[in-house]
Amino acid sequence: MRIETTELRCTTGGSFKQYTVKVAVDDSAGRASVIISYGRIGAKQNTYTKVQDVTERKAQEEAQRLIDTKLRKGYLHTRPGPKVSKWLVQHDESVPAAPASQPPALNFGLAGLLSSRRKSFSVQI
């Protein structure tokens, strides 16, 4: 049996959802099934079989239709792997990497913000 997995995640607008589409193909019988798993990332996933005992082509078409629907709703492709914390998923793409020749700057609080943006400021009352 051969299984092809596509994992999608949605972390926009306060969402933290995962949607997995698996196409299980029995090469000896030439039949396939589409298995769906969905739910909150890191939680137990709900699983059901969308189509069962169809040709591999029909299963691939159904899987692609489901994936396209989720992509239109804002889900993004991801790799299946270990559980990832919510903080890492939300901040991974938004934090730029520091150049290799320069250590990352650590600015904390208002003083760090001001020193990285402007050298001086004034307060008007």
C-alpha positions as CSV (number, residue, x, y, z in Angstrom):
1,M,0.0,0.0,0.0
2,R,1.3,3.4,-0.9
3,I,0.1,6.6,0.9
4,E,0.6,10.1,-0.4
5,T,0.1,12.9,2.2
6,T,-0.6,16.6,1.8
7,E,-0.7,18.7,5.0
8,L,-2.2,22.2,5.1
9,R,-2.3,24.7,7.9
10,C,-4.2,27.9,8.6
11,T,-2.8,30.3,11.2
12,T,-4.4,33.6,10.0
13,G,-7.1,35.5,11.8
14,G,-6.7,33.7,15.1
15,S,-7.0,30.3,13.5
16,F,-4.7,27.5,14.3
17,K,-6.0,24.7,12.2
18,Q,-4.6,21.7,10.3
19,Y,-6.0,19.8,7.4
20,T,-4.4,16.6,6.1
21,V,-5.4,14.7,2.9
22,K,-4.1,11.2,2.4
23,V,-4.5,9.2,-0.7
24,A,-4.0,5.5,0.1
25,V,-3.5,3.4,-3.0
26,D,-3.6,-0.4,-3.0
27,D,-1.3,-1.2,-6.0
28,S,-2.3,-4.9,-6.1
29,A,-6.0,-4.2,-6.4
30,G,-5.7,-0.9,-8.3
31,R,-8.1,0.8,-5.9
32,A,-7.6,3.9,-3.7
33,S,-9.2,5.9,-0.8
34,V,-9.0,9.5,0.3
35,I,-8.7,9.9,4.1
36,I,-9.1,13.4,5.7
37,S,-7.8,14.5,9.1
38,Y,-8.6,18.0,10.5
39,G,-8.6,19.9,13.7
40,R,-6.6,22.3,15.9
41,I,-2.8,22.0,15.5
42,G,-1.4,19.9,18.4
43,A,-4.7,18.4,19.4
44,K,-6.2,15.1,18.5
45,Q,-7.3,15.2,14.8
46,N,-10.8,14.1,13.6
47,T,-10.4,11.6,10.8
48,Y,-12.9,10.2,8.2
49,T,-12.8,8.6,4.8
50,K,-14.0,10.9,2.1
51,V,-14.1,8.3,-0.8
52,Q,-13.3,4.6,-0.6
53,D,-12.6,1.9,-3.1
54,V,-12.3,4.1,-6.2
55,T,-9.7,4.2,-9.0
56,E,-6.5,5.9,-8.3
57,R,-7.3,8.7,-10.8
58,K,-10.6,9.5,-9.1
59,A,-9.0,9.5,-5.7
60,Q,-6.3,11.9,-6.9
61,E,-8.9,14.2,-8.5
62,E,-11.0,14.3,-5.3
63,A,-7.9,14.9,-3.1
64,Q,-6.9,17.8,-5.4
65,R,-10.4,19.3,-5.3
66,L,-10.3,19.2,-1.5
67,I,-6.8,20.8,-1.4
68,D,-7.8,23.5,-3.8
69,T,-10.8,24.4,-1.7
70,K,-8.7,24.8,1.5
71,L,-6.0,26.8,-0.4
72,R,-8.7,29.2,-1.5
73,K,-9.7,29.6,2.2
74,G,-6.2,30.6,3.2
75,Y,-4.6,27.4,4.2
76,L,-0.9,26.9,3.2
77,H,1.1,23.8,2.4
78,T,3.4,22.5,5.1
79,R,5.5,19.4,5.7
80,P,4.2,16.7,8.0
81,G,6.4,16.5,11.0
82,P,6.6,16.8,14.8
83,K,4.2,19.0,16.6
84,V,5.2,22.7,16.5
85,S,4.3,25.3,19.1
86,K,1.8,28.0,18.2
87,W,4.4,30.7,18.8
88,L,6.9,29.2,16.3
89,V,4.3,28.9,13.6
90,Q,3.1,32.4,14.0
91,H,6.5,34.0,14.3
92,D,8.7,31.8,12.0
93,E,8.1,33.8,8.8
94,S,7.8,37.2,10.3
95,V,11.2,37.3,12.1
96,P,14.0,38.1,9.6
97,A,17.2,36.2,10.0
98,A,20.3,38.2,11.1
99,P,23.2,38.3,8.6
100,A,25.8,35.6,9.4
101,S,28.6,38.2,10.0
102,Q,26.5,40.2,12.5
103,P,25.0,38.8,15.8
104,P,21.3,39.5,16.3
105,A,20.4,42.7,18.1
106,L,18.6,42.3,21.4
107,N,16.4,45.3,22.1
108,F,14.0,45.1,24.9
109,G,11.3,47.5,26.0
110,L,10.9,51.2,25.1
111,A,14.6,52.0,25.3
112,G,15.4,49.3,22.8
113,L,12.6,50.4,20.5
114,L,13.7,54.0,20.6
115,S,17.4,53.2,20.1
116,S,16.7,51.1,17.1
117,R,14.3,53.6,15.5
118,R,15.4,57.1,16.4
119,K,18.2,58.6,18.4
120,S,16.0,61.1,20.3
121,F,12.4,61.9,20.9
122,S,10.4,64.8,22.4
123,V,7.3,64.8,24.5
124,Q,4.8,67.6,24.1
125,I,2.3,68.3,27.0
